[in-house]
Amino acid sequence: MLYSIEDFSKLRPISHIIWDVDGPITEKDKLEPSVAAKIINLALDGICHSFITGRDAKWLEDNLIRPMQEYYSFPIACNKFKFYAEVGCIQMELRLNNDVSWTPHADIAKHPLVTDEKKIRTAFQDCVYNPEKSIRQYKAGETIELSQEVVYDANNKGWVFNAKKKPPCTNYIWGTKEAIVTWEKVRDTEGRVADFNQQAFVNKAKNIIKEKGFKKEIAVEEIGTAINILPVINRRTLGKSWAAGIALERIWNDELGKRTSRESVVKRTIAIGDGRADFGFTSPDFGKKTVKKYVNFIFVGGEHDLPKKHESDAKLLENMVIRATGLGVMQFHYDPINPSIGMEPAKGARVVSEVLDFLKVQGYFRSFGSLI
């Protein structure tokens, strides 16, 4: 089995899924067809979907929305889809002509990270490789000078930089976003990131915040592939917990017309993710409104992506009802010189596909219609 049920007693009817996108639905920026088809079929059955990512809006459009629009039933199913980029700070809308628009959430329009007050955004930008200051975008196979280097970003694009003018944090490259700041780990030519201790870089970001006088307005979040620098509004960090609260509130308003309680919406929601930050989905932040229920969680990442038992978010592990086992699957590695077949831990979209099949067969998916 590629997954295990942690606690059968916690499984309950599902009317709404909160998705992390990069990993559970896409792999190396490519939509997993089997997962996409199952999402659309569930939407046709009345199941709502909220797609929340830390990536920028253009990435979400290019790698999720546009590929899904190619599916025959997408025009019928898409009224059950909501899209959120930059962990909810950017809300996206599908228009009738298939155009995609997006706007910053009203809460952050005047935030220092958006307005670049005291050059705070610029200070973060100057710490890492910045594609805007590169010599040019790299073209596969081209020859570069000895004084130059190629640095790959999270979208697998290479950028040519002057190797003699390195930024202070050479492990990271600037992620182009509108509301939040992301130091993305530099990728290799295969799109892979290095696994290293990021604490020194987290501390550097915190020092910049302190020097600029924004300790109450900006927070730092470490994730497996990056460091996110997030707005704080009214003592609320605008991360995945906040984004889940926005998504659930919108379902409660738009789908149910407030004809039932927020708690019942939370109870009928499950979240799917593959990283530590995604556990934030399980504890939605509704601001001053108190909701005691937690969102059940399906974890499809690796063991190293889980919260550690001694850390502050370890309690959220209690909300994990299904998890990837990490059992290996056969994987072919193409190399023109040395092709090979080896075992790879099963995680991400492959596990998601099987879990959705299980939940469907067992009858856990039910629309919100039964609640109103």
Backbone torsions as a table, in degrees:
resi	resn	phi	psi	omega
1	MET	NA	137.5	178.5
2	LEU	-85.0	-6.4	179.7
3	TYR	-146.8	162.7	176.7
4	SER	-131.5	149.0	175.4
5	ILE	-90.0	115.5	-177.0
6	GLU	-74.4	-36.7	-177.6
7	ASP	-156.5	101.1	-179.1
8	PHE	-60.5	-32.3	-175.4
9	SER	-65.8	-20.6	-178.5
10	LYS	-89.8	-13.0	178.8
11	LEU	-68.1	133.7	-177.6
12	ARG	-143.8	169.9	-178.7
13	PRO	-55.0	143.2	-175.6
14	ILE	-118.8	121.1	177.0
15	SER	-116.3	-10.5	-173.9
16	HIS	-150.5	134.1	177.3
17	ILE	-118.6	128.4	170.7
18	ILE	-96.8	123.8	-174.4
19	TRP	-110.9	132.0	154.4
20	ASP	-80.8	140.2	-170.4
21	VAL	-92.9	-52.7	-172.3
22	ASP	-75.0	102.2	-177.2
23	GLY	123.5	-65.4	177.8
24	PRO	-67.9	-29.6	-178.1
25	ILE	-116.6	-36.5	179.1
26	THR	-115.6	153.2	174.5
27	GLU	-134.1	121.8	-174.8
28	LYS	51.4	46.4	176.4
29	ASP	66.3	18.6	177.2
30	LYS	-119.0	131.9	-180.0
31	LEU	-66.4	132.0	176.4
32	GLU	-80.6	113.1	-172.1
33	PRO	-57.6	-41.7	-175.9
34	SER	-66.0	-38.6	178.7
35	VAL	-68.9	-43.2	179.7
36	ALA	-59.3	-44.5	-179.7
37	ALA	-62.6	-39.8	-179.3
38	LYS	-70.6	-36.0	176.0
39	ILE	-61.1	-46.8	-179.2
40	ILE	-64.0	-42.3	179.0
41	ASN	-64.3	-38.2	176.8
42	LEU	-65.2	-39.0	178.4
43	ALA	-63.6	-37.1	177.2
44	LEU	-64.5	-25.3	176.7
45	ASP	-88.0	3.9	176.1
46	GLY	97.1	7.1	179.7
47	ILE	-83.9	130.4	-179.2
48	CYS	-87.0	150.3	-178.8
49	HIS	-134.8	130.4	173.2
50	SER	-117.0	118.8	-177.3
51	PHE	-101.2	116.4	-175.3
52	ILE	-124.5	125.5	179.7
53	THR	-137.9	155.8	172.7
54	GLY	-82.4	-9.6	-179.5
55	ARG	-73.6	167.1	-176.6
56	ASP	-77.4	167.0	-175.0
57	ALA	-63.8	-38.7	179.6
58	LYS	-64.0	-39.9	177.1
59	TRP	-61.6	-43.9	-178.9
60	LEU	-64.6	-39.2	177.3
61	GLU	-65.1	-48.0	-173.9
62	ASP	-71.8	-33.1	-170.5
63	ASN	-106.6	-10.1	176.9
64	LEU	-126.8	-57.9	-172.5
65	ILE	-65.4	-52.5	-177.6
66	ARG	-62.6	-45.4	177.3
67	PRO	-62.9	-36.5	179.0
68	MET	-69.0	-28.0	178.6
69	GLN	-65.3	-16.5	178.7
70	GLU	-75.0	-16.0	-178.8
71	TYR	-78.0	139.3	-172.0
72	TYR	-55.3	-42.1	-173.6
73	SER	-90.9	3.8	-177.3
74	PHE	-57.0	-44.1	-178.4
75	PRO	-59.4	-29.3	179.2
76	ILE	-82.2	-36.5	-173.5
77	ALA	-82.9	-24.1	-166.6
78	CYS	-66.2	-14.4	176.8
79	ASN	-69.9	-8.0	176.2
80	LYS	-99.8	8.1	-176.0
81	PHE	-109.9	136.8	171.6
82	LYS	-128.1	138.5	-174.4
83	PHE	-122.9	133.5	-178.1
84	TYR	-134.8	121.1	176.5
85	ALA	-101.8	165.8	177.4
86	GLU	50.3	51.4	-178.6
87	VAL	45.3	46.3	174.2
88	GLY	91.1	-10.5	-179.3
89	CYS	-70.2	-23.7	177.3
90	ILE	-118.7	120.2	-179.5
91	GLN	-103.7	134.2	-172.9
92	MET	-112.6	149.3	-179.5
93	GLU	-132.5	140.8	172.9
94	LEU	-94.9	127.8	178.5
95	ARG	-93.2	165.0	-177.1
96	LEU	-61.8	-28.6	-179.9
97	ASN	-88.5	13.4	179.3
98	ASN	76.3	2.2	173.0
99	ASP	-68.7	155.8	178.6
100	VAL	-119.3	128.7	176.6
101	SER	-121.1	157.6	176.5
102	TRP	-149.1	150.6	-178.6
103	THR	-140.6	147.8	175.2
104	PRO	-66.5	146.6	175.0
105	HIS	-61.6	142.9	-174.7
106	ALA	-57.2	-30.6	-176.0
107	ASP	-65.9	-22.3	-170.4
108	ILE	-111.0	2.0	-173.1
109	ALA	-54.5	-34.7	-176.6
110	LYS	-111.0	18.6	-179.2
111	HIS	-73.6	145.5	-179.8
112	PRO	-52.9	-33.9	178.8
113	LEU	-67.9	-24.1	178.6
114	VAL	-88.7	-42.8	-176.3
115	THR	-86.4	-11.4	-177.2
116	ASP	63.1	36.4	176.5
117	GLU	-57.6	136.3	-176.9
118	LYS	55.7	22.8	179.7
119	LYS	58.2	33.2	-178.0
120	ILE	-66.9	-42.1	179.8
121	ARG	-66.1	-40.6	178.1
122	THR	-61.9	-38.4	179.4
123	ALA	-61.4	-42.3	176.7
124	PHE	-65.9	-38.9	-177.5
125	GLN	-64.2	-36.7	-176.8
126	ASP	-74.1	-9.5	-177.1
127	CYS	-83.6	-18.7	-171.2
128	VAL	-130.6	169.9	174.0
129	TYR	-59.0	133.6	-179.0
130	ASN	-122.6	112.2	-179.3
131	PRO	-52.6	-30.2	-179.4
132	GLU	-66.4	-21.7	-179.2
133	LYS	-106.4	11.5	178.0
134	SER	-75.4	165.7	176.8
135	ILE	-70.6	-41.6	179.4
136	ARG	-174.4	168.3	171.8
137	GLN	-78.0	138.7	-177.2
138	TYR	-77.6	137.3	174.6
139	LYS	-106.7	128.0	-175.8
140	ALA	-51.4	129.3	176.7
141	GLY	92.4	-12.8	-178.4
142	GLU	-73.1	155.7	178.8
143	THR	-94.1	133.0	177.2
144	ILE	-111.8	160.4	-178.7
145	GLU	-74.7	160.3	-179.9
146	LEU	-63.2	-26.2	-178.6
147	SER	-85.0	4.7	-177.4
148	GLN	-117.3	162.2	176.0
149	GLU	-141.9	155.8	178.2
150	VAL	-108.7	129.3	-179.9
151	VAL	-121.8	131.2	-176.6
152	TYR	-102.0	136.7	-179.3
153	ASP	-95.7	-174.6	-176.7
154	ALA	-69.9	-14.6	177.7
155	ASN	-97.6	15.1	179.5
156	ASN	62.8	25.2	174.1
157	LYS	-96.6	136.1	177.4
158	GLY	-95.5	143.7	-179.6
159	TRP	-129.0	135.5	-178.3
160	VAL	-91.4	122.9	-179.9
161	PHE	-121.2	159.0	171.4
162	ASN	-72.5	114.2	-175.7
163	ALA	-67.1	-15.9	-179.5
164	LYS	-88.8	-6.0	-178.9
165	LYS	-124.3	67.9	-177.4
166	LYS	-80.8	148.1	175.7
167	PRO	-76.5	167.9	179.3
168	PRO	-59.5	-35.6	-177.1
169	CYS	-112.9	88.6	-173.8
170	THR	-77.6	-5.2	178.2
171	ASN	-81.7	-7.5	-170.7
172	TYR	-130.5	156.3	174.6
173	ILE	-131.4	147.2	-175.9
174	TRP	-66.8	127.9	173.5
175	GLY	-93.0	120.3	-174.9
176	THR	-72.6	110.0	-178.9
177	LYS	-141.3	168.6	-175.3
178	GLU	-101.7	-32.8	-171.3
179	ALA	-115.5	-47.6	-179.9
180	ILE	-99.5	171.5	174.9
181	VAL	-115.4	134.9	177.1
182	THR	-131.9	124.5	167.4
183	TRP	-92.9	103.2	179.6
184	GLU	-82.1	137.6	173.1
185	LYS	-61.8	137.4	175.8
186	VAL	-62.5	137.4	179.0
187	ARG	-95.5	162.6	169.1
188	ASP	-93.1	-175.0	-175.5
189	THR	-65.0	-18.6	178.5
190	GLU	-96.2	4.9	179.8
191	GLY	83.6	11.3	-178.0
192	ARG	-90.4	152.7	177.5
193	VAL	-111.6	153.7	176.9
194	ALA	-79.9	147.6	176.7
195	ASP	-99.7	109.1	-179.1
196	PHE	-145.7	163.4	179.7
197	ASN	-73.3	120.7	-175.3
198	GLN	-95.2	3.2	-171.1
199	GLN	-58.7	-39.4	-179.3
200	ALA	-62.2	-35.4	-179.3
201	PHE	-78.0	-34.1	172.8
202	VAL	-60.3	-44.5	179.5
203	ASN	-63.4	-36.7	179.0
204	LYS	-64.5	-42.4	177.8
205	ALA	-62.3	-42.4	179.5
206	LYS	-63.7	-36.4	178.9
207	ASN	-66.8	-38.0	177.1
208	ILE	-62.8	-44.1	179.0
209	ILE	-60.0	-44.0	-179.3
210	LYS	-64.9	-44.8	-179.0
211	GLU	-63.0	-33.2	-179.1
212	LYS	-86.2	-7.5	176.8
213	GLY	80.5	33.0	-176.8
214	PHE	-121.1	34.5	-177.2
215	LYS	-61.0	-29.9	-179.0
216	LYS	-89.8	-12.6	-174.5
217	GLU	-105.3	-15.1	-173.6
218	ILE	-137.2	138.2	178.4
219	ALA	-124.7	159.0	-179.9
220	VAL	-116.6	133.0	-179.5
221	GLU	-127.4	125.1	176.9
222	GLU	-92.6	128.9	173.0
223	ILE	-125.5	173.3	-172.4
224	GLY	-60.6	-35.2	-174.3
225	THR	-110.6	3.8	-174.1
226	ALA	-168.8	175.8	167.4
227	ILE	-119.7	121.0	177.1
228	ASN	-96.7	136.6	177.0
229	ILE	-116.0	112.9	-162.9
230	LEU	-115.9	148.4	173.6
231	PRO	-66.9	147.8	171.4
232	VAL	-119.9	122.6	-179.8
233	ILE	-122.0	123.6	-179.5
234	ASN	50.5	45.7	178.1
235	ARG	67.8	13.5	178.3
236	ARG	-109.0	120.1	175.2
237	THR	-75.6	128.2	-175.6
238	LEU	-85.0	71.2	178.0
239	GLY	-110.3	-152.4	-173.2
240	LYS	-73.7	-25.6	174.0
241	SER	-65.9	-45.1	177.4
242	TRP	-64.0	-43.9	-179.5
243	ALA	-62.1	-39.5	177.7
244	ALA	-63.0	-39.2	177.8
245	GLY	-62.5	-41.4	177.3
246	ILE	-62.8	-45.9	-178.3
247	ALA	-62.8	-43.5	-178.9
248	LEU	-68.3	-39.4	177.9
249	GLU	-62.7	-38.4	-179.6
250	ARG	-68.9	-39.2	175.7
251	ILE	-63.1	-43.6	-179.9
252	TRP	-60.9	-39.9	179.8
253	ASN	-76.5	-56.2	-169.1
254	ASP	-79.0	-41.5	-174.0
255	GLU	-85.6	-36.7	-173.0
256	LEU	-111.4	-7.6	178.7
257	GLY	57.4	30.0	179.5
258	LYS	58.6	25.2	-177.4
259	ARG	-86.3	4.2	174.0
260	THR	-142.7	-179.8	-176.3
261	SER	-84.2	157.1	173.1
262	ARG	-59.5	-38.5	-178.8
263	GLU	-57.6	-39.0	-178.7
264	SER	-68.9	-31.9	176.6
265	VAL	-68.5	-44.2	177.7
266	VAL	-60.7	-43.0	-177.6
267	LYS	-63.3	-31.2	-177.9
268	ARG	-95.7	16.1	-179.2
269	THR	-112.4	144.3	171.3
270	ILE	-131.4	146.1	179.4
271	ALA	-113.2	150.7	-179.5
272	ILE	-130.7	126.7	179.7
273	GLY	-156.5	171.5	-178.0
274	ASP	-129.2	11.8	-178.2
275	GLY	-135.4	166.4	-178.8
276	ARG	-60.1	-42.1	-178.5
277	ALA	-62.4	-26.6	-177.4
278	ASP	-68.4	-18.1	175.5
279	PHE	-63.7	-18.2	175.5
280	GLY	-61.2	-26.6	177.0
281	PHE	-58.3	-29.6	-173.1
282	THR	-75.2	-15.2	-178.8
283	SER	-123.6	71.9	-173.8
284	PRO	-62.6	139.6	-179.0
285	ASP	-99.8	112.1	177.8
286	PHE	-102.7	18.5	-179.2
287	GLY	71.1	-126.8	-177.9
288	LYS	-77.9	-10.3	-179.8
289	LYS	-83.9	126.4	-177.1
290	THR	-92.1	124.1	175.2
291	VAL	-128.1	120.5	-173.0
292	LYS	-84.3	-17.5	-176.6
293	LYS	-77.4	151.3	174.3
294	TYR	-111.3	155.4	178.1
295	VAL	-89.1	130.4	174.6
296	ASN	-65.9	153.0	-172.1
297	PHE	-132.2	135.8	172.3
298	ILE	-108.4	117.1	-176.8
299	PHE	-102.9	123.0	-177.1
300	VAL	-122.6	25.9	176.9
301	GLY	-99.8	-166.9	179.7
302	GLY	-93.6	167.7	-178.4
303	GLU	-56.1	-38.6	-177.1
304	HIS	-71.4	-11.0	179.8
305	ASP	-90.2	-3.9	-178.4
306	LEU	-81.1	150.4	171.5
307	PRO	-59.7	141.7	178.6
308	LYS	-81.5	146.2	-171.4
309	LYS	-61.2	-26.5	-178.3
310	HIS	-90.3	-0.1	-174.8
311	GLU	-96.7	164.4	-169.7
312	SER	-64.5	-29.1	-177.5
313	ASP	-93.8	9.7	-177.5
314	ALA	-62.3	-30.0	-178.6
315	LYS	-61.4	-26.7	-179.3
316	LEU	-67.6	-15.4	176.1
317	LEU	-59.8	-24.7	-179.9
318	GLU	-64.6	-19.9	-177.8
319	ASN	-88.9	-1.8	180.0
320	MET	-81.1	114.9	-177.9
321	VAL	-102.8	-25.8	177.5
322	ILE	-137.9	140.7	179.0
323	ARG	-143.0	152.1	174.1
324	ALA	-66.3	138.0	-179.9
325	THR	-81.0	-20.2	-176.7
326	GLY	80.5	4.8	178.5
327	LEU	-61.2	140.5	-174.4
328	GLY	-72.3	150.2	172.1
329	VAL	-127.2	152.8	179.9
330	MET	-69.6	132.1	-178.3
331	GLN	-133.7	129.1	177.5
332	PHE	-89.2	127.8	178.5
333	HIS	-106.9	112.0	-178.4
334	TYR	-81.3	128.7	173.7
335	ASP	-149.8	121.5	-176.0
336	PRO	-59.7	-24.0	-179.5
337	ILE	-95.9	-41.5	-174.9
338	ASN	-138.6	71.4	177.4
339	PRO	-66.9	150.7	-177.9
340	SER	-151.0	160.6	173.9
341	ILE	-121.8	129.4	-178.5
342	GLY	-146.4	175.4	179.1
343	MET	-89.7	132.5	177.2
344	GLU	-123.7	139.1	176.8
345	PRO	-61.1	134.1	179.0
346	ALA	-80.4	121.7	177.0
347	LYS	-157.7	-179.6	177.2
348	GLY	67.7	-142.5	-171.0
349	ALA	-60.9	-33.9	-179.1
350	ARG	-62.0	-43.3	178.8
351	VAL	-69.1	-41.8	178.8
352	VAL	-54.5	-45.4	-178.0
353	SER	-57.8	-43.8	-179.2
354	GLU	-71.1	-37.7	179.2
355	VAL	-64.3	-42.5	178.4
356	LEU	-61.0	-38.4	177.0
357	ASP	-61.4	-45.5	-179.8
358	PHE	-60.5	-48.7	-177.9
359	LEU	-64.5	-35.0	178.6
360	LYS	-67.6	-49.0	-178.2
361	VAL	-62.3	-37.2	-178.2
362	GLN	-81.5	-1.5	174.1
363	GLY	78.3	25.6	-178.6
364	TYR	-79.3	-22.2	-178.1
365	PHE	-83.2	120.9	177.3
366	ARG	-142.7	137.7	-178.4
367	SER	-70.4	165.8	177.8
368	PHE	-68.7	-9.8	-177.5
369	GLY	-55.2	-30.0	-179.4
370	SER	-72.9	-12.3	-177.9
371	LEU	-90.1	-19.7	-172.4
372	ILE	-125.5	NA	NA
